[in-house]
Each structure stands twice: as structure tokens, then as C-alpha cells.
Amino acid sequence: AEPFAVDNAGFSAWMIVGEACIRRPNVDRSRRLLKLLKPDVAVGPLLERAEANWEALINEEGASPEVLTRRLRLHESLFFDPRVVRSAAYEGRSPQAHLIMRVARLLIRLLKADPATHEQKQVAKYLGQATLGPACDAACTHVRVR
């Protein structure tokens, strides 16, 4: 499985670490897994670069929403804060409103560009999809302990 892949509820592995271990949490293991599964690029510095120049989001792989989803993983970072997780990932799942608003301002700037390039349209599409996020209030009842 790819680290950016999500289940039907919109959760990635990073967002459900330790979920099945609520009764007997292993904090050290959960923290190691959170670190292993986290996105390569932190959302704050990524948005700073994008706000200065939206082209900073694009590399040689291109600007398609699929590529950006795999590389940037904003659909996770905007809705999960691992810093507040103590024992299981459910503690960190919530919309990061201050980050979502920054993405919204960037998205509006891209949509107002006239004429918009193909890459701008692709980045705008990705940003719009990323801000949808998972059903944050959904429980992970599909995660089971065997």
C-alpha cells in the first residue's frame, strides 16, 4: 500500500495509527509509526513556498492532481495534526482551519488568474480536492484487532 492511499472514509494509514490499540496502547510504537508514515514535506513550509510562487508545488513529475496527491499529501496534512496524538491517531484528526484558509486563498488566487495556464488549472483542481478531506468526525469502526 502507498502511504498516501486512503480508505473509504478518507483516512490514510498515517491518520489511523494505533487506532486498534485503544485498550492497550503502545505509545512508542505509535510514535514510530506516525514518524514513518508522515508526509515527506511539512504543510507549513510547503504553503509558504506556494504562497510566494504556486509553481513551487510542481516538479519534473508534473502538475496532475494524482501526482500532487502522491507527493504533497495535503488531503491528510490539512486534517490531521500528529503533534496532539498521545496514544492513538483519533486524537489528531480534525480540520486545521488556519491551514485550510491559507489553501483557500491560494486557490482563489489561482482561479482569478487570467488567462490560467494548464498547470495552474491542475494545481487548482488538486487544492480543491485536498480541502475536501476525510469525514473527520467518522469513527474508525472498520479498524479491527485480530
N, C-alpha and C positions, 0 to 999 in steps of 0.2 A: 504494500500500500504506500501511496505517496503521502508525505506529511501534510500537504495542502488539501488532500481529499476530505470531503465532508460526508456525513451520513444523511439520512432523510430529514433529520431535524435541523441540519445545517451545522452540526458540530464536527470539528476536526479532532484528531487524536490529542492534540495539544490542549483542547478545551475540555476533555473528559478524563484527563489523567487522575488516577486514584478514585474515580467515581464509584467503582465497585467495592472499594475498600473502606467504606464509611464506618463499618462496625469495628474493624481492626486496621486503622490507618497506619501506613508505613511512611512517615513524613520524609525520611531521607530518600527513599526510592521515588516517591512522588516528585520531590525537588529535582532529582537527577533526570527523571523523565521529562519534566517541564523544560529543563535546560536543553535536553537533547532534541526535543520536538519543536522548540520555538522557531519562529521565522528568522532567517539569516539577517534581515535588516530591521532595525527597530523603527517603529512607526513615527516617532517624533522627528528624528533626523531625516527620515525619508520625506516627510511632509515639508520640512524646512527647505530641502533641496527642490522639491516640486513647486513650492510656492515661489521660489526665486526663478525657476525655469522648469516648466512642465516637461520638457524634453529629458530631464534628468531621470524620469521614470522609464525611459526606453533605453534598451541596449541593442547589441547586434542580433538578438533573437527576435526583435520586432516589438510591435505595439498591440498585438491582438489581445483581446480580453483573456483568452486561455493562457497565453504566455505570462501576462501580467499577474493573473491569479496564481500561477505556479511560483513565480519569482517573488512577488511582493506580499502576498497573503494578507491584504488589508481586510478581507472578509472575516478574518479571525482577529487581527490586532485591534480593530475598531470595537470589538465586542467582548474582549477578554483582557483582563489585567492580572497577569501572574503574580504581581507583587503583593496582592492581598490574599493569595492562597496560602493557607496554613496546613490543611490536611488533604483536601480534595478540590478538584478544579471548579466545582459548582460555586465555590466562594468567589471566584474571579469573573464569573460570567455576568456581564451587564454592559449595556451600551456605554461607550466612552464618549459622552456628548461633546466635550470640548474638542476631541479629535474629529468626530463626525462633522462638526460645524466647519472645521478647517477644510475638510474634504469637500464639503458643500460649496464653500467659497471658491475653491479651485475649480470645481465642476462648473459653477456658474461662469467663471472667467473663460473657461474653455468653450462653453456653449455660446458665449457672446462674441467669440472671435469670428470676424467676417473678412474674408472667406476662411472657413475652417479647413485645415488640411485633413487628409485621410487619417494620419496618425493622431491628430487632435480628437477626431471623432472616435477613434478606437479607445484612446485613453479616457475620454468622457464616458463612453459606454462601460468600461471597466469600473470607473469610480462610482457610477450609478449602481452597478450590480454589487459592488463591495459594500455600499452603505445599507443594503437590504439586511445583511447579516442573518444570523440564525434566529430561531424563536427563543430568545433569551430566557423567557420565563418557563420554558418547557423543561420538564424533568427528564432525566436520562433513564427512563424506565426500561429502555431497550438494552442497557448495560447490565449484564448478569455475572455473578460469581459462580464458577463451576467447582 
